[in-house]
C-alpha cells in the first residue's frame, strides 16, 4: 500500500475506537502471561523501569506494563506543541508562515537546526518541523513561547481528554527527570492515547492532521529505537525523547504492511542520574510488541 493509503486506513479506524475499547483502568484482551514475563525480564536484564502501552486498533488487543505510572515526558511534548500551534493559533497558514527571529541567548543545548539558521530566523512551520524531526530543543522552546509557555501543553492535553500529561518547565531543564517528580511527566497510556487522538482521530482538522503526521513520518531520531525493532515493511510516525536518569521515550503510530494501525508508547528510566539512554531496550520492546499484536 502507498503511504497515503496507509494513513487513510489508519484514520478510518479513529481514536474513538481506541477510547471505546480501552477505558482508563480496563484493558480488554490484556497481556497474556508470556508477554508479562518477557517485559519483566527485559526490565531485569537492562536494569531499568519499563513502561509500555500498545494497542492494535483492528484486533483491539492491548499490551500494557506500568502503563499508568508516571515517566518524564522529555521531548514527547514537542508533538503536542506543534499540534497546539496547528489547532489553536494557525489561521490559513498565517501563523505557520510567520518568521521568528531569535538570538544567541535563546539557543540551548541540542539545537543544531536553529543554530544553523540563527542569522535568518525560521518560520513557525520550520520550527515545528525541526522540533519533531530532529528534536531541536530551541525550536521546542520557541513553539512554547508562541503558545504562552510550558503550561499551555498541560492545557492542550486536558482539552484532548488526557488527565495525566503535563509540562511545567522549558528546555532543557524539563529533562532533569528526577524519579520523584510529578512535573514534566506523562504515562505510557496517556501519551499513547493522546498521540492516537492527534494522528488517527479528529482532534485536528484533516489538513493539520496530515501535516503533523508528515513531520512524524519523517522523524530522524528513532533509528535505534522503534525503527530498529519494528519490521522494515511497516510505516512509522513517531517521536522520541530523553533526559537524565536514563529517561528514554518513543511514542507514535505504526502501520503494518496491510495498513493496520498500532498505537505504541514505550518509556524507560534507570536509577542513576548519569545513566545512558538504553536504545536497545526500546528496540527489543518494540520487537516484542510487533510480534504480540500482529
C-alpha positions in Angstrom: 0.0 0.0 0.0 1.1 3.6 -0.6 1.8 5.8 2.4 -1.3 7.8 1.6 -3.4 4.6 1.6 -1.9 3.6 4.9 -2.7 6.9 6.5 -6.3 6.7 5.1 -6.7 3.3 6.5 -5.3 4.3 9.9 -7.6 7.4 10.1 -10.6 5.3 9.3 -10.0 3.4 12.5 -10.3 6.5 14.5 -9.1 7.2 18.0 -12.8 6.9 19.1 -12.3 3.2 18.6 -9.3 3.2 20.9 -11.1 5.2 23.6 -14.1 2.9 23.4 -12.0 -0.3 23.7 -9.6 0.8 26.4 -11.1 2.7 29.3 -8.7 4.3 31.7 -8.4 1.4 34.0 -9.5 -1.6 31.9 -7.7 -3.4 29.2 -9.9 -6.0 27.3 -7.7 -8.7 25.8 -4.8 -7.6 28.0 -1.5 -9.3 28.5 -1.1 -13.0 28.4 1.4 -14.5 30.9 4.2 -14.8 28.4 4.2 -11.1 27.4 4.2 -10.1 31.1 7.1 -12.4 31.9 9.1 -11.2 28.9 8.6 -7.5 29.8 9.7 -8.1 33.3 12.7 -10.0 32.1 13.7 -7.1 29.9 13.5 -4.8 32.9 15.8 -7.0 34.9 18.2 -7.6 32.1 18.6 -3.8 31.4 18.3 -2.6 35.0 15.5 -0.2 34.1 11.9 0.7 34.8 10.0 0.0 31.7 6.6 1.4 30.8 4.5 0.1 27.9 1.2 0.8 26.3 0.4 -0.7 22.9 -2.9 -1.2 21.1 -3.9 -2.8 17.8 -6.9 -0.8 16.6 -8.1 -3.7 14.4 -8.0 -6.5 16.8 -8.5 -4.4 20.0 -5.6 -6.3 21.6 -3.7 -4.3 24.2 -0.3 -4.8 25.8 0.4 -2.8 29.0 3.1 -2.8 31.6 3.4 0.0 34.2 1.2 1.8 31.7 -0.3 4.2 34.3 3.0 5.0 36.1 4.5 8.5 35.5 7.7 8.9 33.5 9.5 12.0 32.3 7.8 13.4 29.2 11.0 14.9 27.8 10.8 15.7 24.1 7.5 13.9 23.6 5.9 17.3 24.4 7.1 18.7 21.0 4.4 16.8 19.1 1.8 18.4 21.4 3.4 21.8 20.9 3.2 21.6 17.1 -0.3 20.2 17.3 -1.4 23.1 19.6 0.0 25.6 17.2 -1.9 24.0 14.3 -5.2 23.8 16.2 -5.2 26.9 18.3 -3.0 29.5 16.6 -2.8 29.0 12.9 -5.4 30.5 10.5 -5.0 29.7 6.8 -1.2 29.3 7.2 -0.6 32.8 8.5 1.0 31.7 11.8 2.9 28.8 10.2 4.4 31.3 7.7 5.4 33.9 10.4 9.2 34.2 10.7 10.6 34.0 14.2 13.9 35.8 14.9 15.8 34.7 17.9 19.2 35.4 19.4 22.3 33.5 20.5 21.0 33.8 24.1 17.9 31.8 23.1 19.9 28.8 21.9 20.2 25.8 24.3 21.9 22.5 24.0 20.6 20.1 21.4 19.7 22.8 18.8 21.7 22.2 15.7 19.0 23.3 13.3 18.0 26.5 15.0 21.7 27.3 15.4 22.3 26.9 11.7 19.5 29.4 11.0 20.4 32.0 13.6 21.1 34.7 11.1 17.8 34.4 9.2 15.4 33.0 11.8 12.8 30.3 11.0 9.1 30.2 10.2 6.8 28.7 12.8 6.3 25.8 10.4 10.0 25.2 10.1 10.3 25.3 13.9 7.6 22.7 14.3 9.3 20.6 11.6 12.8 20.6 13.2 11.3 20.2 16.7 9.7 16.9 15.7 12.0 15.6 13.0 15.3 16.5 14.8 14.1 17.1 18.3 15.7 20.6 18.2 15.4 22.0 21.7 15.4 25.7 20.9 12.7 25.1 18.3 10.6 23.5 21.1 11.1 26.5 23.3 10.2 28.9 20.6 7.0 27.0 19.9 6.2 27.1 23.7 6.8 30.9 23.6 4.2 31.2 20.8 1.8 29.2 22.9 2.3 31.2 26.1 4.7 28.9 28.0 5.0 25.3 29.1 1.7 25.1 30.9 0.0 25.6 27.5 0.9 21.9 26.8 -0.8 20.8 30.0 -4.0 22.7 29.0 -3.8 21.3 25.5 -3.5 17.8 26.9 -6.5 18.3 29.1 -8.5 19.6 26.1 -7.8 16.3 24.4 -9.1 14.3 27.4 -5.6 13.5 28.7 -5.7 13.9 32.5 -2.0 13.0 33.1 0.4 14.6 30.7 1.8 17.9 31.9 4.7 20.3 31.1 6.0 22.8 33.7 9.5 23.9 32.5 11.4 24.8 29.4 14.1 23.0 27.5 16.5 21.8 28.7 15.6 21.9 32.4 12.5 19.8 31.8 14.8 16.8 31.1 16.2 16.6 34.7 13.9 13.6 35.1 14.3 13.0 38.9 12.4 9.9 39.8 10.2 11.7 42.4 9.0 14.4 40.0 5.3 14.8 39.0 6.1 17.9 37.0 7.1 17.4 33.3 5.7 13.8 33.2 3.3 11.6 31.4 2.4 7.9 31.4 2.6 5.4 28.5 -1.2 5.0 28.4 -1.8 8.8 28.5 0.7 9.8 25.9 -0.1 6.8 23.6 -3.8 7.7 23.6 -3.0 11.4 23.1 -0.8 10.6 20.0 -3.7 8.4 18.7 -6.1 11.3 19.0 -3.8 13.6 17.1 -2.8 11.2 14.3 -5.8 9.0 13.9 -8.6 10.9 15.5 -10.4 14.2 14.9 -8.6 16.4 17.4 -7.1 18.2 14.4 -8.8 19.0 11.1 -7.6 16.9 8.2 -5.0 19.3 6.7 -3.4 19.9 10.1 -3.5 16.2 11.0 -1.8 15.4 7.7 0.9 17.9 8.3 1.6 16.7 11.8 1.7 13.1 10.6 4.1 14.1 7.8 6.5 15.5 10.3 6.2 12.4 12.5 6.7 10.1 9.5 10.0 11.8 8.7 11.3 11.7 12.2 15.1 11.1 12.2 15.7 10.2 15.9 14.3 6.7 16.3 16.6 4.7 14.0 18.0 2.9 17.0 14.7 2.7 18.9 11.3 1.9 17.3 12.7 1.8 13.8 15.3 -0.8 14.8 12.7 -3.1 16.5 9.7 -2.9 14.2 9.5 -4.6 10.8 11.1 -2.7 8.0 7.9 -3.1 5.9 5.9 -1.0 8.5 5.3 2.7 8.2 6.1 4.6 11.4 5.1 8.1 12.6 6.8 8.7 15.9 8.7 11.0 18.3 11.5 10.3 20.8 12.7 12.0 23.9 15.4 11.6 26.5 16.8 13.0 29.7 18.7 12.3 32.9 18.3 9.0 34.9 18.3 7.1 31.6 14.9 8.6 30.7 14.2 7.4 27.2 10.9 7.6 25.3 9.4 6.6 22.0 5.8 7.1 21.1 3.7 7.1 18.0 1.6 5.2 15.5 2.9 2.3 13.3 1.0 0.8 10.4 1.6 -2.8 9.4 2.2 -3.7 5.8 -1.6 -4.3 5.4 -2.4 -0.9 6.9 -3.4 -1.9 10.4 -2.6 0.9 12.9 -0.9 0.2 16.2 -0.6 2.8 18.9 2.8 2.4 20.7 4.3 4.1 23.7 7.5 2.9 25.5 9.2 4.8 28.3 12.2 3.8 30.4 14.2 5.2 33.3 17.2 3.9 35.3 18.3 4.5 38.9 21.5 6.5 38.3 21.3 10.2 37.4 24.0 9.9 34.7 22.7 6.6 33.3 22.9 6.4 29.5 19.9 6.0 27.3 19.2 2.4 26.6 18.0 2.4 23.0 18.3 -1.4 22.8 15.7 -1.8 25.5 13.2 0.2 23.5 14.1 -1.6 20.3 13.7 -5.0 21.9 10.4 -3.9 23.5 9.1 -2.7 20.1 10.1 -6.0 18.5 8.1 -7.9 21.2 5.1 -5.7 20.8 5.1 -6.2 17.0 5.1 -10.0 17.4 2.5 -9.9 20.1 0.0 -7.6 18.5 0.0 -8.9 14.9 
